[in-house]
Structure formats: structure tokens, C-alpha cells
Amino acid sequence: MIEQVFWQAERECEAEEPPADAPLPEAVDVAVIGGGLTGLSAARTLASGGASVAVFETNTVGWGASGRNGGQVSVGGKRGPDGWTKQYGKETAARLFKAAKDSVTFVDDLVKDENIDCGWTLCGKYAACSKAEHFGHLADWQKYLAETFDYKVELVSPVRQRDELGSDAYHGGMVDEFAGMLNPYLFTRGLAAAALKAGAQIFERTEVLALTPAGSGWTVTTSHGSLTASDVFVATNGYTGDATPTLKRRVVSVGSHIIATEPLGEELALSVLPKRRICYDTKKMLFYFVLSADDRLVFGGRAAWRPLTAQRSGKILRKRMVEYFPQLAGTKVEYTWHGQVCMTLDFDPHLGKIDGLYYSMGYCGHGVALSAYLGDVMGRVIAGKPEDNAFLQLKPLPRIPGYTGNPWFLPAADVYYRTYDRLK
Ligand SMILES: Cc1cc2nc3c(=O)[nH]c(=O)nc-3n(C[C@H](O)[C@H](O)[C@H](O)COP(=O)(O)OP(=O)(O)OC[C@H]3O[C@@H](n4cnc5c(N)ncnc54)[C@H](O)[C@@H]3O)c2cc1C
């Protein structure tokens, strides 16, 4: 098992790269912190509108969650439509659900408009029941989605389980056709190329160290010098750090782990996912998996809430993969890696302005489509265009009582969610 993101190794990236060693400008309209989907999408939108934009990325474009996630694109969010209805009422929930649907359409349009070669396919999603009693919940869910949001999904009864998933450890499930998969690293690099084409500048290996108010704007101090910016957009999600302490105290970074097997060959691959859909299960500590273009199983999950090495998480995930898919007992795992997802107190993403800084973050592990989409929304907000998006109308990123940025409570969350999954 090598510790590397499989998506970076899958094939050569042909997208244009940011120029190395370009000098920093003295001043820009907008400084964007973070070279993931959120920051790059905002940069593309702002630069297309004529703003001067500089994106700063500590590592390289797509180094964060955007380049190392599960590649699953689907409608929804961590809290999801029923949580939205309980919290905000039916009308707001319907607007949030529409925005979540628009985020998937946004990815589809973006890939086509910018000709991004990232293996995007609208393959549909299968939500698999981890326990027999979860099937009833999915049936209620199907009815609820149809009645409340006029959104159609299909139930797959336990006897038809193997039409969708080659495992007896699951008990039926639900298909949503409006979902897809892509190579997230190639998608992010393609979006960076689109931002460059629109006129944005991208500075890799350049960390933003400090932000100091200066006149009506900011002095941005980076590891390669300083510049001034009229506005700053913080797009650091699960990697939010000391340069933005208020935001750091309002989000919790949690590790998510993934493995990729050796190529399985078509027959074995289809014995796991006969329709090549993206798939996840209904546990709190869920597993998500998908077949790569060369028939590897890319299998992810929260191996634990506490920090783990990639080797350790790789071993845990392999063991669990074989428990669910015994046909993979002799299969080698070739890649293991992990990344940080960004949790918020209310499990919703938040965007807007805090302490004079624009931000969008907190996708809670459901951010491939939402980050690109909400980055675009924030690009228009920063450009001063009127924006009527339901996510913008949620409250600002909520404070987490008693939390200063050190997630001491994660081991307790680990025990809580494991117990929940055993009992429910
Ligand atoms: C393992 C894993 C699997 C996932 N699977 C899925 C999935 O299948 N489907 C889905 O919808 N979502 C998934 N997600 C979530 C999704 O990947 C994220 O929500 C999304 O990519 C967030 O994008 P972002 O641009 O906001 O943040 P990121 O891509 O994390 O980018 C933030 C960047 O900011 C940079 N940065 C931080 N501080 C500074 C600084 N001071 N100066 C300069 N740069 C800085 C970091 O280096 C990083 O590259 C997954 C996440 C992980 C970690």
C-alpha cells in the first residue's frame, strides 16, 4: 500500500498549470486563500467579470480535499432536506434543496463549458441499507422527497439488492439517477486552468500567513511577500488555520480516509457494483465507494474520528471492505490516503462575511458539487452582483461553544457514532 492519492496517479493531467515563480502583484481586487474547488470557482467567476484576482495555495492546486475526495457528486448536504425542513420550515428547505440540485447541474455545465477531462459520468447513486430496518426509513424518505420537493428516486427492495450491489451485508436501498462521479483531482486542476484562462493568477506553494486591515482593504502577508487586496475570500474549508482565527474556531476538521484496490478486472468489478453507480451506506460512520475507470474499487469512510496514519486507516478500511465484499478477500490494496473534511455546528455549509472577510466553508464531507457551486455564488457576491441563493440566507457560520480550535472531543464522537450505528 503506498500513501498516495490514487486520483493523481490515475493518468497524466493535461490541464494548464499555474506558472511557477511568477512575481506577486502589488495589489489586487480580490485575494483568494485556498486552491481548492471553492477558491478556484470564485476566482474564475471574479476574473471573468473583470476583477484582478490572486489565488494563494500553501501546497499545489487540488492538494486539499478537492483533489483527494471520493469523486461522488450528488444532490444534498450533510444535514439534508429533512433536517432543513425541521430546522427552517418547508419553504426554505425547498429553496435549499433546489440550490443543492443546481449544484449538480453546475458541475455538469462546468465540465462541458470548460471542456474539463475528468471522467465525469452521470452514473446515478445507490444508497444501501446497512440494516434491514433502514429500508423503511428509505421508503419514508422516497415519499417525502416526492411530496415535498417533487423529486423522484427509486426504491430497490432487499430481494433486488444484488441488481445494484454485490453484497449480502446490505438490505436493499434507493437509487437517485441525478448523481455522478469524476476524478476529483483532474476536475480541480481543470477548474484551475479555467480560472487562469479567465485571467486569475494562481500562486502555488504560497501560504497566506497574516491578514491586516489596511484602509478600506487588506494587507495580505504571504510566505513569498506581501500585497494589498480590496477584498479577501477565505476558501480553506477543512484546512482553515491561524491566518483566520475567527473562522478556525467555528469549524472542526475531521479526517476521512480512502483506499484504492489494484485493478479488479471487469468481472470482479461488476460483481461489486454491477451498474457502476456511486454508492454509500446508511450508517453514521458510513462507507462510500465507486469503481475507477480502470476497475479499481475506491473505498472510503471515516475509519475513525480520531487521527490515524494512512497505513493504519488503509488496514482498517481493507478489513471492512472484505467484510462487506468477501469476493475481494484476495485483492490487494495499492493506494491509501486521507484528507480533512470541515464540520460545522449545525452540519450546514455557511457563506458570507465575518470580520470583513468573505468566506464559504463547512460542506461536512458533501462538498464536491457544493464547493464549486457556492464558490461561484460568492464570486458574484464579492463582485457586488445581487444574488438570491438560499444558502446565503442561512445564519452566519455559528460559534461552537467552548471550542478554540483544538478538537479534543473527537474520540468521544468516535465512541458515540459507533454505538449509534450498533444500536440504530
Ligand atoms: C477523503 C475525503 C473524501 C470526500 N469525498 C467526497 C465525496 O465523495 N463527495 C463529496 O461531495 N464531497 C466529498 N468530500 C468533501 C469535498 O472534497 C470538500 O467539501 C471540498 O473539496 C472542499 O473544497 P474546498 O475548496 O472548500 O477545500 P479544499 O479542497 O480542502 O481546499 C482548501 C485549500 O486551502 C489551502 N490552504 C489552507 N490554509 C491556507 C493558507 N493560509 N494559505 C494558502 N492556502 C491555504 C489548503 O492547502 C487546501 O488546498 C470528501 C472530503 C475528503 C477529505
The ligand as an ORCA input file, in Angstrom:
! r2SCAN-3c Opt
* xyz 0 1
  C     -11.284     11.975      1.951
  C     -12.428     12.856      1.528
  C     -13.465     12.310      0.755
  C     -14.518     13.122      0.333
  N     -15.445     12.588     -0.510
  C     -16.412     13.394     -1.012
  C     -17.308     12.886     -1.989
  O     -17.177     11.765     -2.483
  N     -18.323     13.704     -2.407
  C     -18.465     14.990     -1.919
  O     -19.414     15.681     -2.315
  N     -17.574     15.507     -1.034
  C     -16.551     14.750     -0.593
  N     -15.625     15.278      0.254
  C     -15.713     16.721      0.596
  C     -15.153     17.627     -0.517
  O     -13.966     17.095     -1.028
  C     -14.907     19.048      0.050
  O     -16.090     19.523      0.634
  C     -14.452     20.049     -0.986
  O     -13.436     19.534     -1.788
  C     -13.988     21.333     -0.289
  O     -13.329     22.146     -1.229
  P     -12.607     23.473     -0.752
  O     -12.041     24.106     -1.951
  O     -13.546     24.284      0.067
  O     -11.461     22.991      0.251
  P     -10.092     22.224     -0.052
  O     -10.128     21.494     -1.325
  O      -9.763     21.443      1.177
  O      -9.058     23.400     -0.254
  C      -8.584     24.218      0.795
  C      -7.152     24.586      0.451
  O      -6.758     25.675      1.263
  C      -5.361     25.602      1.384
  N      -4.964     26.495      2.493
  C      -5.314     26.409      3.801
  N      -4.784     27.437      4.506
  C      -4.089     28.192      3.614
  C      -3.316     29.391      3.744
  N      -3.179     30.005      4.933
  N      -2.724     29.892      2.636
  C      -2.876     29.304      1.414
  N      -3.595     28.139      1.252
  C      -4.197     27.599      2.341
  C      -5.108     24.131      1.640
  O      -3.773     23.780      1.340
  C      -6.132     23.476      0.727
  O      -5.561     23.059     -0.501
  C     -14.566     14.490      0.721
  C     -13.543     15.023      1.504
  C     -12.479     14.224      1.898
  C     -11.369     14.822      2.717
*
